[in-house]
Amino acid sequence: MGKQTGDKKAAGSGVSRIRKGKDSIEPFSFCGVTLKTVDAETVKNHLLALVALSVITKICVLFATIYIFHSFVDTFDHQYYLESIINPLNGKMPYVDFSFDYPPLAYIPIILAFIPAWLFNSASAFIFSFQVLMILCDAAIVGCIYLIGLKIYNEKTAFIAGTLYATAFAGAYFVLTKFDAFPTSLLMVAVLFTVYKMPLRGYLAATTGFLAKIYPLVAFPFLVLYNAKSTSLKQEILSALKIFVPVALILGIPVLLFAPGIISSYIGGSLVRTDVYVNTATNTLSACLNDILHLGISSAIVSTLMYVLLGLVMITLLVYAWVDQRPSEKTLIKLLAFSLFSIVFCMKYHSPQYILWFLPFVALLVADSLAGIACFYITQVLAYVEFPLLFGTLYVNTSYTGAAGSSGWYLTWLFFAVESILFLVLMYLAVKPSRAHINKILDFFRNRTEKSGA
C-alpha cells in the first residue's frame, strides 16, 4: 500500500503551484515525476539544450569518423537486425528456425525501423530509421540523467551530468551503430521512477529492459533492496514479482510452446562463448602473464579467476545494499554503476558498445569532480580509438594483427592495458570506495552476532 500511495502522490502533485515568499514557480511534472523546487521552464530549457547537444555530438562523430579519421560507421549489426525481421516475413520463426541473440522485446525498434524500409524498399532507409530511433532512446537517457541528477545535486551539477553523457562521443558512435541505447533507456527510466518513489513503474521499466537485453536484470536486486528500506524486503520482492512474472510469462509462454528447448539453446548460443576477446581485461592480463612474463598461466585459468572476482564483487555489492539502512539515491547509482562495470570488465568476451550499460551512471557520479570529468573524457578517447579506429588495424575480435613479440603486438597490448587501467581509475573516481564501506558491512554482522549471542 505504501508504494502505491507514493506513486499516486507523486503523480498528483504536478498540477499545484509552489509559493516561495512573494514569488511563485510552476513545478516541472512529467509522467508522475514532479520537481517542486525547480521552475518548469528552467527544466524544459535544460532538457532541450541537452537533447540538442546530444544530436549535435552524433552529427560531429559521424563527420569526424568518415571525413577526418577516414574510418567506418559500423553497419554490421544493422544488417543482422534487418535479416532478423525479414526471416519471419518469409515464414521462419525467431529462436526456432534461426538464431536471434536477444530477448523478444528487442524486436520493437527493429519492427519500427522496418516500416519505412518496407515502404521505400530500401535497406538504407532501415539503417537511417534505426539510427533515428536510437537517437530518440539516447535523448531519453539524457533526460533521465538530468532528472535523476536533480535528485542528487543542484541544477548546475545535474546539467553538467547531462552534458557529460550528451557529449560522450564514443558512446554517441555506439548509439548510432548498435541497439543498446534501447534497453539502456528502459533501465534509466526504471532508475528514474525508483528515485522519485514510484517503485512499481520502476519494476515495469526494468522488466521491459530485461526483455530487450539481459543486462538490466542486474538492477533488479538493487532496486528491490533500495525500495525495501521504506517498506520491507518481503513486500518489495512480492511487488517486483507481481510485475516481472506476468510480463515475462505473457511474452515467454507462446515462444516456449513452439520451442520447449529455447532457453537452453538461447543460453548456449548467446551467453556461453569459448573465445577470449583480445579487447578484454582477461586477455590483457593473460597476455602479460604468458607472453611477457612467461609464467605459463593459461587464459582459461585467468578467465575463471576473473569470473570468481566478478562473483565476489557482486556478492559484496548486494550485501552492502542489504546492510545500508539509509541508502541515498547516489548510493543506488554507485551500486548500479559498479555492478554493471564489473560485468563488462570481467567478461572474457566484449563488444565496445557495452560501455553504454554503465556510462549514464558514471556521468552522474563524476559530475561534481574535475578529476572525474577529465578521466571520463580520456576514457571516451580511448574507447573511440579502440573502435572503430584501431579495429582491423591492430586487432580483430580474437587476435592482435601483429605477430607475437613484434612491436605492433606490444603496442596493441599496451593500449588495452592502459585503457583497462584508466577505466578502473574512472570507476574509482566515480564510486569513491573507502574503508568506511567495508566497516559498515562488518559492523552490521558484528551487531547481529552480538544480539543473537545475547
C-alpha positions in Angstrom: 0.0 0.0 0.0 2.9 2.4 0.8 4.4 2.2 -2.7 1.0 2.7 -4.5 0.2 5.7 -2.3 3.6 7.2 -3.1 3.0 6.7 -6.8 -0.3 8.5 -6.6 1.0 11.4 -4.6 3.9 11.8 -7.0 1.5 11.8 -9.9 -1.0 14.1 -8.4 1.3 16.8 -7.2 2.3 18.1 -10.6 -0.7 20.4 -11.0 0.0 22.5 -8.0 1.9 25.8 -7.9 4.6 26.3 -5.2 5.0 29.6 -3.5 8.2 31.0 -2.2 7.6 34.3 -0.5 6.0 36.6 -2.9 7.1 34.7 -6.0 5.6 31.6 -7.4 7.0 29.0 -9.7 5.4 26.3 -11.7 6.9 22.9 -10.8 8.0 20.6 -13.5 5.9 17.4 -13.9 6.1 14.6 -16.4 4.8 11.0 -16.2 4.4 11.4 -12.4 7.9 12.8 -11.9 7.4 16.1 -10.1 10.1 18.7 -9.2 8.7 21.2 -6.7 11.8 23.2 -6.2 12.8 23.9 -9.8 10.9 26.0 -12.2 9.3 24.1 -15.1 10.6 26.5 -17.7 14.2 26.0 -16.4 13.9 22.3 -16.6 12.4 22.3 -20.0 15.1 24.6 -21.4 17.9 22.5 -19.9 16.3 19.3 -21.3 16.0 20.9 -24.8 19.6 22.1 -24.6 20.9 18.7 -23.6 18.9 16.8 -26.3 20.2 19.3 -28.9 23.8 18.9 -27.7 23.3 15.1 -27.9 22.2 15.3 -31.5 25.0 17.7 -32.5 27.5 15.4 -30.9 26.3 12.5 -33.0 26.5 14.5 -36.2 30.0 15.6 -35.3 31.0 12.0 -34.6 29.7 10.8 -38.0 31.5 13.6 -39.8 34.8 13.1 -37.9 34.7 9.3 -38.3 34.2 9.4 -42.1 35.9 12.6 -43.2 38.6 13.3 -40.6 39.8 9.9 -39.5 38.7 8.1 -42.7 37.3 5.2 -40.7 34.0 3.5 -41.0 30.5 3.6 -39.5 29.7 0.0 -38.5 26.5 -1.3 -40.0 27.1 -5.0 -39.4 24.5 -5.1 -36.6 22.0 -3.2 -38.7 22.3 -5.9 -41.3 21.7 -8.5 -38.6 18.6 -6.7 -37.3 17.3 -6.4 -40.9 17.8 -10.0 -41.5 16.0 -10.9 -38.3 12.8 -9.2 -39.4 13.0 -10.4 -43.0 13.2 -14.0 -41.9 9.8 -14.0 -40.1 8.2 -12.5 -43.2 9.5 -15.5 -45.1 7.8 -17.9 -42.6 10.8 -18.5 -40.3 10.3 -18.3 -36.5 12.9 -16.5 -34.4 14.8 -18.7 -32.0 13.3 -21.8 -33.7 14.2 -21.6 -37.3 17.0 -19.1 -37.0 19.2 -17.8 -34.2 18.3 -14.4 -32.6 20.7 -13.2 -29.9 18.3 -11.0 -28.0 15.1 -11.4 -25.9 11.7 -10.7 -27.7 11.3 -7.0 -27.0 14.5 -6.3 -29.0 12.1 -6.6 -32.0 10.4 -3.3 -31.1 12.9 -0.9 -32.6 13.6 -3.4 -35.4 9.9 -3.5 -36.4 9.5 0.2 -36.2 12.6 0.8 -38.3 11.5 -1.7 -40.9 8.3 0.2 -41.7 10.0 2.9 -43.8 12.4 0.3 -45.2 9.4 -1.6 -46.5 7.7 1.5 -47.8 10.7 2.6 -49.7 12.1 -0.9 -50.4 15.5 0.3 -49.1 18.0 -1.2 -46.6 19.4 2.3 -46.2 16.0 3.5 -45.0 16.1 0.8 -42.4 19.6 1.8 -41.2 18.7 5.5 -41.1 15.3 4.9 -39.3 17.1 2.6 -36.8 19.7 5.3 -36.0 16.9 7.9 -35.5 15.1 5.6 -33.1 18.4 5.0 -31.1 19.0 8.8 -31.0 15.5 9.2 -29.5 16.3 6.5 -27.0 19.5 8.3 -26.2 17.6 11.5 -25.7 15.5 9.7 -23.1 18.7 8.6 -21.4 20.0 12.2 -21.3 16.7 13.4 -19.9 16.7 10.7 -17.2 20.3 11.6 -16.2 19.3 15.2 -15.8 16.2 14.5 -13.8 18.0 12.0 -11.6 20.8 14.5 -11.2 18.3 17.0 -9.8 17.5 14.5 -7.0 21.2 14.2 -6.1 22.7 17.7 -6.9 21.7 21.2 -7.6 20.6 22.4 -11.1 24.1 23.2 -12.3 25.7 19.9 -11.4 22.7 18.0 -12.8 23.1 19.9 -16.1 26.8 19.0 -16.1 26.0 15.3 -15.7 23.6 15.5 -18.6 26.2 17.4 -20.6 28.9 14.8 -19.9 26.7 12.0 -21.3 25.4 14.1 -24.2 29.0 14.8 -25.3 30.3 11.3 -24.7 31.5 10.9 -28.3 32.5 7.2 -28.1 29.1 6.5 -26.6 27.5 8.5 -29.4 29.2 6.3 -32.0 27.7 3.1 -30.4 24.3 4.7 -30.1 24.4 5.1 -33.9 25.7 1.6 -34.7 24.1 -0.7 -32.1 20.7 -1.1 -30.3 22.0 -0.9 -26.7 20.5 2.6 -26.3 17.1 1.0 -26.3 17.5 -1.3 -23.2 19.7 1.3 -21.5 16.9 3.9 -21.9 14.5 1.5 -20.2 16.9 0.9 -17.4 17.4 4.6 -16.8 13.6 5.1 -16.8 13.4 2.3 -14.1 16.0 4.2 -12.0 14.3 7.5 -12.6 10.9 6.1 -11.3 12.7 4.4 -8.4 14.4 7.6 -7.1 11.2 9.5 -7.5 9.3 7.0 -5.3 7.4 5.1 -8.0 8.7 1.6 -7.5 6.0 -0.3 -9.4 6.7 1.8 -12.5 10.4 1.2 -11.9 10.0 -2.6 -11.8 7.9 -2.5 -15.0 10.6 -0.5 -16.9 13.3 -2.8 -15.6 11.4 -5.8 -16.7 10.8 -4.5 -20.2 14.5 -3.6 -20.4 15.5 -7.1 -19.4 13.1 -8.5 -22.1 15.0 -6.3 -24.6 18.5 -7.3 -23.5 19.5 -9.3 -20.4 21.8 -6.9 -18.5 19.0 -4.7 -17.0 18.2 -7.7 -14.9 21.3 -6.9 -12.8 19.5 -3.8 -11.5 16.5 -5.7 -10.0 18.0 -6.8 -6.7 19.5 -3.3 -6.1 16.1 -1.7 -6.9 14.3 -4.1 -4.6 16.8 -3.6 -1.7 16.6 0.2 -2.1 12.8 0.3 -2.1 12.7 -2.2 0.8 14.2 0.4 3.2 10.8 2.2 3.2 8.6 -0.9 3.2 10.0 -4.4 3.8 12.1 -6.8 1.8 9.3 -9.4 1.6 6.8 -6.7 0.4 9.3 -5.4 -2.3 10.1 -8.9 -3.6 6.4 -9.7 -3.9 5.8 -6.3 -5.7 8.7 -6.9 -8.1 7.5 -10.5 -8.8 3.9 -9.2 -9.4 5.3 -7.1 -12.2 8.0 -9.3 -13.6 6.3 -12.7 -13.7 3.2 -11.8 -15.6 5.0 -9.7 -18.2 7.7 -12.4 -18.7 5.1 -15.1 -19.0 2.9 -13.2 -21.5 5.9 -12.8 -23.8 7.6 -16.1 -23.0 4.8 -18.7 -23.0 3.9 -18.5 -26.7 7.6 -19.0 -27.7 8.1 -21.8 -25.2 5.0 -23.6 -26.6 6.5 -23.6 -30.1 10.0 -24.5 -28.9 10.4 -26.0 -25.4 14.2 -26.1 -25.7 14.5 -22.5 -26.5 16.0 -21.4 -23.1 18.9 -23.9 -23.3 19.6 -23.1 -26.9 19.5 -19.3 -26.2 21.9 -19.7 -23.3 24.2 -22.0 -25.3 24.2 -19.7 -28.4 24.3 -16.3 -26.8 25.8 -16.5 -23.3 28.3 -19.3 -23.3 31.2 -18.5 -25.6 34.6 -20.2 -25.7 36.8 -17.5 -27.3 38.5 -14.8 -25.2 38.3 -11.5 -27.0 41.5 -9.6 -27.1 40.0 -6.2 -26.1 39.1 -7.6 -22.6 40.9 -7.2 -19.3 41.0 -11.0 -19.2 43.1 -11.3 -22.4 45.3 -8.3 -21.5 46.2 -9.9 -18.1 46.6 -13.3 -19.7 48.9 -11.9 -22.4 51.0 -10.2 -19.7 51.4 -13.4 -17.6 52.1 -15.7 -20.6 53.6 -13.7 -23.4 55.5 -11.1 -21.5 56.3 -12.7 -18.1 56.2 -16.3 -19.4 54.6 -17.7 -16.3 52.6 -20.3 -18.2 49.2 -19.5 -16.7 46.5 -20.4 -19.3 43.9 -17.9 -20.4 41.2 -20.4 -19.2 42.6 -20.1 -15.6 42.7 -16.3 -15.9 39.2 -16.2 -17.2 38.0 -18.4 -14.3 39.7 -16.1 -11.8 38.1 -13.1 -13.4 34.6 -14.7 -13.1 35.4 -15.6 -9.4 36.3 -12.0 -8.9 33.1 -10.9 -10.5 31.1 -13.1 -8.2 32.8 -11.8 -5.1 32.3 -8.2 -6.2 28.6 -8.8 -6.9 28.1 -10.5 -3.5 29.8 -7.6 -1.8 27.7 -5.0 -3.5 24.5 -6.9 -2.7 25.5 -7.3 0.9 26.3 -3.6 1.2 22.9 -2.8 -0.4 21.2 -5.0 2.2 23.0 -3.7 5.3 22.8 0.0 4.3 19.8 1.1 6.3 19.6 4.6 4.9 20.5 4.4 1.2 20.7 7.6 -0.7 19.9 8.0 -4.4 23.6 8.4 -5.0 24.4 5.1 -3.3 21.9 3.3 -5.6 23.6 4.9 -8.6 27.0 3.8 -7.3 25.9 0.2 -6.8 24.4 0.0 -10.3 27.4 1.7 -11.9 29.9 -0.6 -10.3 27.9 -3.8 -10.8 27.4 -3.2 -14.5 31.0 -2.1 -15.0 32.3 -5.2 -13.2 30.3 -7.5 -15.5 31.7 -5.7 -18.6 35.3 -5.6 -17.2 35.4 -9.3 -16.0 33.8 -11.0 -19.0 36.0 -12.9 -21.4 34.1 -11.5 -24.5 33.5 -7.9 -25.2 31.7 -5.6 -27.6 32.7 -2.0 -27.4 29.2 -0.7 -27.0 29.0 -2.4 -23.6 30.2 0.9 -22.2 26.7 2.2 -22.8 25.5 0.0 -20.0 27.3 1.9 -17.2 28.1 5.2 -18.9 25.0 7.1 -17.8 25.6 6.2 -14.2 29.3 7.3 -14.4 28.3 10.6 -15.9 26.0 11.2 -12.9 28.7 10.2 -10.4 31.6 12.3 -11.7 29.7 15.4 -12.5 30.9 17.1 -9.3 34.6 16.2 -9.8 37.1 17.8 -12.1 39.3 14.8 -12.0 36.4 12.5 -12.7 35.3 14.7 -15.6 38.8 14.7 -17.1 39.1 10.9 -16.7 35.6 10.5 -18.2 36.7 12.2 -21.5 40.1 10.4 -21.6 38.3 7.1 -21.5 36.0 8.3 -24.2 39.0 9.0 -26.4 40.4 5.5 -25.7 37.1 3.8 -26.3 36.7 5.6 -29.6 40.2 4.8 -30.7 39.7 1.2 -29.8 36.6 1.0 -32.0 36.4 2.0 -34.8 39.8 3.5 -35.4 42.1 0.5 -34.3 39.8 -2.3 -35.3 41.2 -4.3 -38.2 44.5 -2.4 -37.9 45.9 -3.5 -34.6 43.4 -6.2 -33.6 40.3 -8.2 -34.6 37.9 -9.8 -32.1 40.1 -12.8 -31.1 43.7 -11.8 -32.0 46.2 -9.0 -32.4 47.1 -8.4 -36.0 50.8 -8.1 -35.2 52.8 -11.3 -34.7 53.6 -12.3 -31.1 56.7 -10.4 -29.9 56.6 -7.8 -32.6 56.4 -4.0 -31.9 52.9 -4.0 -33.2 51.9 -6.7 -30.8 53.4 -4.9 -27.8 51.8 -1.6 -28.9 48.4 -3.2 -29.0 48.8 -4.9 -25.6 50.0 -1.6 -24.1 46.9 0.2 -25.5 44.5 -2.3 -23.9 46.4 -2.3 -20.7 46.3 1.5 -20.4 42.6 1.5 -21.3 41.8 -1.1 -18.7 43.7 0.8 -16.0 42.1 4.1 -16.8 38.6 2.7 -16.8 39.4 1.3 -13.3 40.6 4.8 -12.3 37.4 6.3 -13.7 35.3 3.8 -11.6 37.3 4.6 -8.5 36.7 8.4 -9.0 33.0 7.7 -9.6 32.3 5.3 -6.8 34.9 6.6 -4.3 35.2 3.3 -2.3 36.6 3.6 1.2 37.3 1.6 4.4 34.0 3.0 5.7 32.0 0.9 3.3 33.7 -2.3 4.5 33.3 -1.2 8.1 29.6 -0.8 7.6 29.3 -4.4 6.4 31.4 -5.7 9.3 29.6 -3.6 11.9 26.2 -4.9 10.7 27.2 -8.5 11.1 29.0 -7.9 14.3 25.9 -6.3 15.8 23.7 -9.2 14.6 26.1 -11.6 16.2 26.1 -9.8 19.5 22.3 -9.6 19.5 21.9 -13.3 18.7 24.5 -14.2 21.5 22.7 -12.1 24.0 
